[in-house]
Amino acid sequence: MATTHRRLPTGAKREALRVKGQFWTPSWVAEAMVAYPLAAGATAVFDPAVGAGAFFLAARKVGAEIGREVTCAGTELDPQAIGEARQTGVQEGDLAGVSIRDFVQDPPQEIFEAIVANPPYIRHHRLSSATKAFLRRFALGLMGRTIDGRAGLHVYFLLRALQLLRPKGRLAFIMPADTCEGVFSRPLWDWITSHYCLEAVVTFSSEASPFPGVDTNPVILMIRNGELQEQLLWARCTQPGGDALKAWVLSGFAKRAGDGIVVQTRDLSEALRTGLSRAPDTRDEVGPVLADYATVLRGIATGDNEFFHLTTARAAELGIPQVFLTPAIGRTRDVIGDEIDSDTISRLQASGRPTLLFSPDGRPLSAFPESVQTYLRQAEEKGIPKKPLISTRRPWYKMERREPPPILFAYLGRRNARFVRNRAGVVSLTCLLCVYPRENDPVYIEKLWQVLRHPETIANLVRVGKSYGGGAIKVEPRALETLPLPHSIVAEVGLDAPHQPRQVQLGLGL
């Protein structure tokens, strides 16, 4: 019987959940997850982020189905969530085993045979500096190294849970795919798989997502604290609801998976190289990648686009001299097609969109023309120099410099991730990535663009991007450089490897 999805809140309520990182797990997923430790004989389940108690309810139900008494305990930071758990039917005896505490920073002083969780999905920019400092120390003490600062709190929940997993114990976590795709993912998983056995990974098609309408691509990770192995099971759910996933897991992965679930055995080395959340890479050989032909940089980070990115009318009103203004694109949707030319800029100016980047250099404030001094002093009165990114610059108003890239890349989108030919000589803010071909030759640049805009190349973006809900992907600069370029397309357009690396102006100088 199919299980309906719980309606997710919108607007202010959705934002409140984002702050807490709370998105409740549907029963058909929770039951499959608790089935993993119960299949190995566990009689007690620990949930480090109890929330509304989905895993407590699932553990009781699956325990009853297999004729086993299961007890539950856990931790929870938000007392209000416990009230909701009580309303969903969680037993008072189980709630008595829940302590209100920070699982990562104030963990229980015991180890567990079964840990199951949907940890809070709180991204790094929502964490305080004190929390970030603690997390760095924690990772260093546990792994012998820190994790890239862009890792969210959910990653540290996983690490703490692994630390508290009893020998031969089992863990099932449902996590966003960035756990397996982010810049921090490879060292994270190299460490995990050298200390624990990654037994199975369950992914979901967009139609089967446990969290419809949420911009995240979930992955279930099933890990045991036992003998390492060189292969893992990789499953793909294509239909939501029902008991097929639970039955497969409960059988100890022995039964053939039911309808709506496709299972493959993968070599661990290939899965780590490709990405645990991504389908297996079946290519026989590694071909050319974008880094062979170009380098990639992020766009310019102003720290305050409203202040630094100006319309032509605003720049004229302020009397900013042209020498301090650089043509610039500030958002992806300002680029309708796959080319930017003078007509694009004219259209944006006519519609009142900002197209000029205010780009002061590093001279003393008193050395600027009077109009520029006035504008900068207005910013100081508003406290703009105290903003996080701006406060790191010396002086605060000194803008990053970029050579206009011949090619731009719209790196975040659902069905419109694309390479854009920059014929207008603009720079980009952080909405687009900058692609700098390794040769200046116009013919070379046009050939590279033809390869990059080809549908087969665009299809390869899923191999290097971070995946989100609804088919959205996000590709970071270093990841984009690893984008595979199809042999046949490279040969068809006659794109030869460059003779020497191209020098790109990256400096922040005058």
DRENSE-257863 format. One record per residue (C-alpha): residue in one letter; x, y, z; residue number from 1. Coordinates in nm, 3 decimals, decimal comma. Each point is the difference from the previous one (the first is absolute). Layout:
<rs>
R   resn        c1        c2        c3   resi
R      a         X         Y         Z    NUM
...
</rs>
This chain:
<rs>
R   resn        c1        c2        c3   resi
R      m     0,000     0,000     0,000      1
R      a     0,144     0,335    -0,099      2
R      t     0,075     0,247     0,274      3
R      t    -0,098     0,359    -0,061      4
R      h     0,250     0,277     0,058      5
R      r    -0,054     0,236     0,286      6
R      r    -0,072     0,354    -0,125      7
R      l     0,302     0,222     0,049      8
R      p    -0,042     0,355     0,135      9
R      t     0,062     0,303    -0,216     10
R      g     0,105     0,361     0,049     11
R      a     0,095     0,105     0,352     12
R      k    -0,061    -0,346     0,141     13
R      r     0,232    -0,154    -0,260     14
R      e     0,271     0,255     0,085     15
R      a    -0,035    -0,081     0,371     16
R      l     0,058    -0,366    -0,080     17
R      r     0,306     0,090    -0,205     18
R      v     0,150     0,185     0,296     19
R      k    -0,046    -0,312     0,214     20
R      g     0,084    -0,233    -0,287     21
R      q    -0,321    -0,197     0,060     22
R      f    -0,177    -0,195    -0,275     23
R      w    -0,190    -0,302     0,130     24
R      t     0,062    -0,347    -0,144     25
R      p    -0,297    -0,183    -0,162     26
R      s    -0,091    -0,335     0,154     27
R      w     0,092    -0,216    -0,301     28
R      v     0,355     0,133     0,013     29
R      a     0,032    -0,006     0,380     30
R      e    -0,114    -0,363     0,013     31
R      a     0,254    -0,105    -0,264     32
R      m     0,276     0,176     0,193     33
R      v    -0,077    -0,158     0,338     34
R      a    -0,026    -0,335    -0,178     35
R      y     0,375     0,014    -0,063     36
R      p     0,113    -0,042     0,364     37
R      l    -0,302    -0,209     0,095     38
R      a     0,088    -0,249    -0,275     39
R      a     0,328    -0,059     0,186     40
R      g    -0,176    -0,070     0,331     41
R      a     0,002     0,345     0,162     42
R      t    -0,251     0,050     0,282     43
R      a     0,062     0,368     0,074     44
R      v     0,001     0,294    -0,240     45
R      f     0,163     0,336     0,072     46
R      d    -0,101     0,314    -0,192     47
R      p     0,228     0,303     0,053     48
R      a    -0,255     0,241    -0,153     49
R      v    -0,338    -0,131     0,119     50
R      g    -0,216     0,277    -0,143     51
R      a    -0,359    -0,118    -0,041     52
R      g     0,104    -0,358     0,081     53
R      a    -0,026    -0,160    -0,345     54
R      f     0,270    -0,257     0,077     55
R      f    -0,147    -0,086     0,341     56
R      l    -0,335    -0,074    -0,165     57
R      a     0,172    -0,195    -0,276     58
R      a     0,208    -0,205     0,243     59
R      r    -0,309    -0,098     0,199     60
R      k    -0,189    -0,095    -0,315     61
R      v     0,278    -0,202    -0,164     62
R      g     0,083    -0,163     0,333     63
R      a    -0,360    -0,113     0,032     64
R      e     0,004    -0,135    -0,357     65
R      i     0,300    -0,222     0,073     66
R      g    -0,113    -0,092     0,352     67
R      r     0,266     0,190     0,193     68
R      e    -0,029     0,250     0,284     69
R      v     0,197     0,310    -0,094     70
R      t     0,088     0,285     0,235     71
R      c     0,081     0,353    -0,113     72
R      a     0,210     0,286     0,130     73
R      g     0,155     0,312    -0,142     74
R      t     0,092     0,364     0,025     75
R      e    -0,172     0,313    -0,124     76
R      l     0,096     0,366     0,020     77
R      d    -0,345     0,148    -0,061     78
R      p    -0,247    -0,065     0,289     79
R      q    -0,293     0,095    -0,223     80
R      a     0,076    -0,296    -0,224     81
R      i    -0,061    -0,235     0,291     82
R      g    -0,349     0,142     0,035     83
R      e    -0,064    -0,079    -0,364     84
R      a     0,139    -0,351     0,050     85
R      r    -0,252    -0,051     0,279     86
R      q    -0,278     0,111    -0,234     87
R      t     0,109    -0,245    -0,271     88
R      g    -0,044    -0,290     0,242     89
R      v     0,349    -0,065     0,133     90
R      q    -0,025    -0,192     0,328     91
R      e     0,077     0,182     0,324     92
R      g     0,243    -0,275     0,093     93
R      d     0,206     0,075    -0,310     94
R      l    -0,018     0,374     0,052     95
R      a     0,134    -0,056     0,351     96
R      g     0,318    -0,123    -0,166     97
R      v     0,051     0,327    -0,187     98
R      s     0,240     0,256     0,144     99
R      i    -0,008     0,365    -0,107    100
R      r     0,357     0,065    -0,103    101
R      d     0,229     0,084    -0,290    102
R      f     0,097    -0,339    -0,140    103
R      v     0,316     0,122    -0,171    104
R      q     0,134     0,236     0,266    105
R      d    -0,136    -0,184     0,306    106
R      p    -0,025    -0,368    -0,102    107
R      p    -0,124    -0,286     0,219    108
R      q     0,268    -0,184     0,195    109
R      e    -0,082    -0,343    -0,141    110
R      i     0,009    -0,195    -0,323    111
R      f    -0,291    -0,146    -0,194    112
R      e    -0,079    -0,311    -0,204    113
R      a    -0,237     0,183    -0,236    114
R      i    -0,002     0,368    -0,096    115
R      v    -0,260     0,127    -0,245    116
R      a    -0,051     0,364    -0,089    117
R      n    -0,109     0,277    -0,228    118
R      p     0,249     0,256     0,136    119
R      p    -0,075     0,372    -0,012    120
R      y     0,091     0,139    -0,341    121
R      i     0,157     0,328     0,106    122
R      r     0,234     0,148    -0,257    123
R      h     0,331     0,152     0,097    124
R      h    -0,106     0,363    -0,045    125
R      r    -0,263    -0,043     0,273    126
R      l     0,254    -0,120     0,258    127
R      s     0,157     0,239     0,250    128
R      s     0,375     0,059     0,002    129
R      a     0,022    -0,170     0,339    130
R      t    -0,179    -0,308    -0,133    131
R      k     0,224    -0,011    -0,304    132
R      a     0,309     0,018     0,222    133
R      f    -0,128    -0,291     0,209    134
R      l    -0,076    -0,207    -0,309    135
R      r     0,350     0,057    -0,136    136
R      r     0,152    -0,119     0,328    137
R      f    -0,231    -0,301     0,010    138
R      a     0,087    -0,112    -0,352    139
R      l     0,371     0,051     0,062    140
R      g    -0,011    -0,209     0,316    141
R      l    -0,202    -0,280    -0,160    142
R      m     0,140    -0,014    -0,354    143
R      g     0,339     0,159     0,043    144
R      r    -0,103     0,276    -0,240    145
R      t    -0,261     0,271    -0,035    146
R      i    -0,286     0,001    -0,250    147
R      d    -0,057     0,278    -0,250    148
R      g    -0,200     0,279     0,161    149
R      r    -0,285    -0,043    -0,249    150
R      a    -0,110    -0,324     0,164    151
R      g    -0,336     0,033     0,176    152
R      l    -0,088    -0,114     0,351    153
R      h    -0,144    -0,328    -0,131    154
R      v     0,351    -0,117    -0,092    155
R      y     0,116     0,038     0,360    156
R      f    -0,309    -0,185     0,124    157
R      l     0,112    -0,292    -0,215    158
R      l     0,354     0,011     0,137    159
R      r    -0,116     0,017     0,362    160
R      a    -0,242    -0,288    -0,056    161
R      l     0,274    -0,214    -0,150    162
R      q     0,218     0,077     0,300    163
R      l    -0,278    -0,129     0,229    164
R      l    -0,079    -0,312    -0,204    165
R      r     0,073    -0,324     0,184    166
R      p     0,221    -0,262    -0,169    167
R      k    -0,224    -0,200    -0,238    168
R      g    -0,262     0,271     0,044    169
R      r    -0,195     0,147    -0,292    170
R      l    -0,083     0,353    -0,104    171
R      a    -0,255     0,132    -0,250    172
R      f    -0,001     0,371    -0,080    173
R      i    -0,201     0,185    -0,261    174
R      m     0,213     0,290    -0,121    175
R      p     0,003     0,261    -0,277    176
R      a     0,204    -0,106    -0,303    177
R      d     0,255     0,274     0,067    178
R      t     0,136    -0,234     0,269    179
R      c     0,132    -0,206    -0,291    180
R      e     0,055     0,275    -0,257    181
R      g     0,137     0,306     0,182    182
R      v     0,359     0,120    -0,009    183
R      f     0,053    -0,174     0,334    184
R      s    -0,151    -0,333    -0,106    185
R      r     0,299    -0,199    -0,126    186
R      p     0,221     0,040     0,309    187
R      l    -0,307    -0,056     0,219    188
R      w    -0,090    -0,327    -0,170    189
R      d     0,359    -0,116    -0,029    190
R      w     0,015     0,024     0,378    191
R      i    -0,341    -0,159     0,063    192
R      t     0,059    -0,294    -0,232    193
R      s     0,345    -0,066     0,146    194
R      h    -0,154    -0,038     0,348    195
R      y    -0,355    -0,126    -0,064    196
R      c    -0,181    -0,221    -0,248    197
R      l    -0,226     0,189    -0,240    198
R      e    -0,244    -0,278    -0,078    199
R      a    -0,274     0,171    -0,201    200
R      v    -0,104     0,333    -0,149    201
R      v    -0,361     0,075    -0,097    202
R      t    -0,079     0,284    -0,239    203
R      f    -0,328     0,133    -0,136    204
R      s    -0,129     0,122    -0,332    205
R      s    -0,167     0,340     0,011    206
R      e    -0,340    -0,172    -0,025    207
R      a     0,075    -0,210     0,309    208
R      s     0,158     0,269     0,218    209
R      p    -0,088    -0,034     0,369    210
R      f    -0,008     0,381     0,019    211
R      p    -0,196     0,123    -0,302    212
R      g     0,023     0,373    -0,051    213
R      v     0,321     0,033     0,202    214
R      d     0,321     0,100    -0,178    215
R      t     0,201    -0,297     0,116    216
R      n     0,090    -0,335    -0,153    217
R      p    -0,009    -0,256     0,285    218
R      v     0,222    -0,306     0,035    219
R      i    -0,026    -0,279     0,258    220
R      l     0,336    -0,124     0,130    221
R      m     0,017    -0,340     0,170    222
R      i     0,325    -0,055     0,186    223
R      r     0,118    -0,264     0,247    224
R      n     0,287     0,005     0,240    225
R      g     0,161    -0,316    -0,125    226
R      e     0,230    -0,161    -0,253    227
R      l     0,068     0,218    -0,301    228
R      q    -0,107    -0,111    -0,346    229
R      e     0,089     0,107    -0,350    230
R      q    -0,353     0,005    -0,139    231
R      l    -0,333     0,150     0,096    232
R      l    -0,363    -0,021    -0,104    233
R      w    -0,138     0,303    -0,180    234
R      a    -0,379     0,028    -0,030    235
R      r    -0,222     0,244    -0,187    236
R      c    -0,362     0,051     0,106    237
R      t    -0,223     0,107    -0,286    238
R      q    -0,338    -0,022     0,177    239
R      p    -0,094     0,154     0,336    240
R      g    -0,173    -0,184     0,280    241
R      g    -0,075    -0,367     0,049    242
R      d     0,197    -0,270     0,182    243
R      a     0,239    -0,112    -0,273    244
R      l     0,299     0,190     0,135    245
R      k    -0,065    -0,113     0,355    246
R      a    -0,039    -0,363    -0,107    247
R      w     0,327     0,003    -0,192    248
R      v     0,192     0,151     0,290    249
R      l    -0,168    -0,220     0,260    250
R      s     0,107    -0,311    -0,193    251
R      g     0,361     0,104     0,052    252
R      f     0,011     0,093    -0,370    253
R      a    -0,046    -0,368    -0,080    254
R      k    -0,332     0,027    -0,182    255
R      r    -0,039     0,140    -0,345    256
R      a    -0,114     0,362     0,029    257
R      g    -0,364     0,059    -0,084    258
R      d    -0,159     0,224    -0,261    259
R      g     0,123     0,355    -0,004    260
R      i     0,348    -0,085     0,130    261
R      v     0,306    -0,068    -0,214    262
R      v     0,307    -0,143     0,175    263
R      q     0,358    -0,020    -0,125    264
R      t     0,322    -0,127     0,153    265
R      r     0,277     0,256    -0,032    266
R      d     0,370    -0,002     0,072    267
R      l     0,067     0,235     0,288    268
R      s     0,289     0,166    -0,184    269
R      e    -0,223     0,083    -0,298    270
R      a    -0,284     0,121     0,222    271
R      l     0,230     0,233     0,192    272
R      r     0,156     0,132    -0,319    273
R      t    -0,335     0,058    -0,173    274
R      g    -0,194     0,112     0,307    275
R      l    -0,214    -0,219     0,223    276
R      s    -0,317     0,188    -0,093    277
R      r     0,068    -0,030    -0,372    278
R      a    -0,067    -0,293    -0,231    279
R      p     0,299    -0,222    -0,087    280
R      d     0,246     0,136    -0,253    281
R      t     0,005    -0,255    -0,280    282
R      r     0,256     0,171    -0,221    283
R      d     0,279    -0,231    -0,108    284
R      e     0,266     0,271    -0,001    285
R      v     0,055     0,345     0,135    286
R      g    -0,009     0,257    -0,279    287
R      p     0,068     0,372    -0,015    288
R      v    -0,142     0,229     0,266    289
R      l    -0,057     0,373     0,003    290
R      a     0,321     0,065     0,198    291
R      d     0,196    -0,120    -0,304    292
R      y    -0,131     0,301    -0,191    293
R      a    -0,095     0,266     0,255    294
R      t     0,009     0,115     0,360    295
R      v    -0,307     0,094     0,204    296
R      l    -0,046     0,270     0,262    297
R      r    -0,301     0,120     0,194    298
R      g    -0,145     0,337    -0,085    299
R      i     0,076     0,316     0,196    300
R      a    -0,127     0,003     0,357    301
R      t    -0,087     0,360     0,088    302
R      g    -0,128    -0,055     0,354    303
R      d    -0,290     0,237    -0,073    304
R      n    -0,140    -0,006    -0,352    305
R      e    -0,248     0,276     0,075    306
R      f     0,285     0,239     0,074    307
R      f     0,254    -0,110    -0,260    308
R      h    -0,218    -0,110    -0,294    309
R      l    -0,156     0,311    -0,154    310
R      t    -0,241     0,094    -0,273    311
R      t     0,122     0,250    -0,258    312
R      a    -0,246     0,253     0,141    313
R      r     0,127    -0,047     0,355    314
R      a     0,366     0,026    -0,107    315
R      a    -0,080     0,325    -0,186    316
R      e    -0,191     0,136     0,298    317
R      l     0,298    -0,070     0,227    318
R      g     0,242     0,146    -0,251    319
R      i     0,227    -0,305     0,009    320
R      p     0,274     0,036    -0,267    321
R      q     0,005    -0,272    -0,265    322
R      v     0,348    -0,113     0,108    323
R      f    -0,157    -0,143     0,318    324
R      l    -0,282    -0,182    -0,181    325
R      t     0,022    -0,346    -0,160    326
R      p    -0,278    -0,157    -0,214    327
R      a    -0,137    -0,288     0,207    328
R      i    -0,278    -0,260     0,012    329
R      g    -0,155    -0,053     0,342    330
R      r    -0,249    -0,284    -0,030    331
R      t    -0,046    -0,306    -0,217    332
R      r    -0,348     0,087    -0,120    333
R      d     0,135     0,320    -0,153    334
R      v     0,151    -0,228    -0,267    335
R      i    -0,291    -0,142    -0,197    336
R      g     0,187    -0,210    -0,255    337
R      d     0,352    -0,135    -0,035    338
R      e     0,165     0,322    -0,118    339
R      i     0,057     0,344     0,151    340
R      d     0,048     0,281    -0,248    341
R      s    -0,055     0,376    -0,016    342
R      d    -0,370    -0,051    -0,062    343
R      t    -0,021    -0,197     0,327    344
R      i     0,154     0,287     0,192    345
R      s    -0,224     0,257    -0,172    346
R      r    -0,309    -0,203     0,088    347
R      l     0,104    -0,023     0,365    348
R      q     0,073     0,371     0,019    349
R      a    -0,334     0,082    -0,156    350
R      s    -0,177    -0,213     0,261    351
R      g     0,184     0,169     0,286    352
R      r     0,223    -0,293     0,090    353
R      p     0,348     0,076     0,140    354
R      t     0,276    -0,061    -0,253    355
R      l     0,296     0,186     0,152    356
R      l     0,231    -0,120     0,274    357
R      f     0,136     0,278     0,219    358
R      s     0,368    -0,100     0,016    359
R      p     0,210     0,225     0,222    360
R      d     0,369    -0,083     0,019    361
R      g     0,218    -0,003     0,311    362
R      r     0,102     0,367     0,015    363
R      p    -0,073     0,201     0,316    364
R      l    -0,354     0,130     0,020    365
R      s     0,121     0,358    -0,019    366
R      a     0,165    -0,068    -0,337    367
R      f    -0,330    -0,077    -0,175    368
R      p    -0,206     0,261    -0,184    369
R      e    -0,244     0,183     0,225    370
R      s    -0,304    -0,190    -0,133    371
R      v     0,160    -0,335     0,082    372
R      q     0,106     0,121     0,346    373
R      t    -0,357     0,107     0,072    374
R      y    -0,143    -0,336    -0,102    375
R      l     0,254    -0,195     0,204    376
R      r    -0,062     0,214     0,307    377
R      q    -0,374    -0,066    -0,034    378
R      a     0,081    -0,371     0,012    379
R      e     0,204     0,047     0,317    380
R      e    -0,291     0,184     0,163    381
R      k    -0,225    -0,297    -0,082    382
R      g     0,246    -0,251     0,147    383
R      i     0,069    -0,174    -0,329    384
R      p     0,374    -0,043     0,075    385
R      k    -0,096    -0,222     0,296    386
R      k    -0,172    -0,261    -0,216    387
R      p     0,172    -0,341     0,023    388
R      l     0,170    -0,019    -0,341    389
R      i     0,063     0,372    -0,036    390
R      s     0,164     0,022     0,343    391
R      t     0,276    -0,238    -0,117    392
R      r     0,114     0,233    -0,280    393
R      r     0,277     0,256     0,042    394
R      p    -0,120     0,263    -0,065    395
R      w    -0,361    -0,110     0,028    396
R      y    -0,107     0,154    -0,332    397
R      k     0,275    -0,158    -0,214    398
R      m    -0,188    -0,212    -0,252    399
R      e     0,114    -0,334    -0,140    400
R      r     0,130     0,009    -0,354    401
R      r    -0,089    -0,241    -0,278    402
R      e     0,096    -0,004    -0,363    403
R      p    -0,328    -0,029    -0,194    404
R      p    -0,037    -0,376    -0,061    405
R      p    -0,072    -0,109    -0,359    406
R      i    -0,240    -0,264     0,133    407
R      l    -0,228     0,002     0,303    408
R      f    -0,184    -0,286     0,166    409
R      a    -0,342     0,011     0,167    410
R      y     0,087    -0,243     0,276    411
R      l    -0,327    -0,034     0,189    412
R      g    -0,322    -0,103    -0,168    413
R      r    -0,252    -0,271    -0,065    414
R      r    -0,020    -0,032    -0,375    415
R      n     0,200     0,302    -0,111    416
R      a     0,359    -0,054     0,111    417
R      r     0,191     0,132    -0,297    418
R      f     0,318     0,154    -0,137    419
R      v    -0,031     0,359    -0,121    420
R      r     0,218     0,170    -0,260    421
R      n     0,103     0,341     0,133    422
R      r     0,015     0,226    -0,306    423
R      a    -0,068     0,316     0,201    424
R      g     0,321    -0,011     0,203    425
R      v    -0,180     0,009     0,334    426
R      v     0,116    -0,140     0,330    427
R      s    -0,231    -0,208     0,214    428
R      l    -0,097     0,012     0,363    429
R      t    -0,032    -0,331     0,185    430
R      c    -0,313    -0,097    -0,195    431
R      l     0,220    -0,144    -0,277    432
R      l     0,332    -0,181    -0,018    433
R      c     0,279     0,137    -0,217    434
R      v     0,157    -0,233    -0,257    435
R      y     0,341     0,112    -0,129    436
R      p     0,122    -0,198    -0,304    437
R      r     0,369    -0,085     0,012    438
R      e     0,057     0,173    -0,335    439
R      n    -0,104     0,348    -0,111    440
R      d    -0,054    -0,101    -0,362    441
R      p    -0,362     0,089    -0,098    442
R      v    -0,033    -0,315    -0,211    443
R      y     0,109    -0,215     0,295    444
R      i    -0,250     0,175     0,229    445
R      e    -0,287    -0,052    -0,246    446
R      k     0,083    -0,368    -0,036    447
R      l     0,009    -0,046     0,376    448
R      w    -0,334     0,172     0,034    449
R      q    -0,154    -0,230    -0,261    450
R      v     0,121    -0,301     0,199    451
R      l    -0,127     0,141     0,329    452
R      r    -0,348     0,090    -0,126    453
R      h    -0,053    -0,342    -0,162    454
R      p    -0,282    -0,203     0,164    455
R      e     0,235    -0,293     0,068    456
R      t     0,232     0,227     0,198    457
R      i    -0,290     0,155     0,189    458
R      a    -0,124    -0,351     0,086    459
R      n     0,334    -0,067     0,171    460
R      l    -0,060     0,278     0,254    461
R      v    -0,180    -0,247     0,225    462
R      r     0,333    -0,181     0,040    463
R      v     0,170     0,300     0,158    464
R      g    -0,278     0,210     0,154    465
R      k    -0,171    -0,006     0,336    466
R      s    -0,360    -0,113    -0,040    467
R      y    -0,303     0,159     0,162    468
R      g    -0,374    -0,056    -0,012    469
R      g    -0,193     0,004    -0,326    470
R      g     0,303    -0,078    -0,213    471
R      a     0,194     0,315     0,095    472
R      i     0,378    -0,015    -0,002    473
R      k     0,273     0,231     0,122    474
R      v     0,356    -0,021    -0,132    475
R      e     0,292     0,153     0,186    476
R      p     0,305     0,137    -0,188    477
R      r     0,239    -0,288     0,074    478
R      a    -0,271    -0,255    -0,074    479
R      l    -0,079     0,166    -0,334    480
R      e     0,362    -0,040    -0,102    481
R      t    -0,049    -0,378     0,026    482
R      l    -0,296     0,006    -0,242    483
R      p     0,050    -0,279    -0,257    484
R      l     0,000     0,119    -0,360    485
R      p    -0,128    -0,261    -0,248    486
R      h     0,279    -0,134    -0,223    487
R      s    -0,220     0,005    -0,308    488
R      i    -0,107     0,364     0,045    489
R      v     0,355     0,118     0,066    490
R      a     0,112    -0,175    -0,319    491
R      e    -0,299     0,122    -0,201    492
R      v     0,072     0,369     0,063    493
R      g     0,377    -0,049    -0,033    494
R      l     0,087     0,124     0,348    495
R      d     0,369    -0,059     0,058    496
R      a     0,165     0,001     0,340    497
R      p     0,160     0,337     0,077    498
R      h     0,371     0,048    -0,050    499
R      q     0,054     0,184     0,326    500
R      p    -0,205     0,107     0,304    501
R      r    -0,173     0,334    -0,027    502
R      q     0,081     0,263     0,259    503
R      v    -0,309     0,143     0,165    504
R      q    -0,010     0,326     0,190    505
R      l    -0,119    -0,092     0,349    506
R      g     0,145     0,275     0,213    507
R      l    -0,163     0,242     0,232    508
R      g     0,253     0,275    -0,081    509
R      l    -0,044     0,353    -0,119    510
</rs>
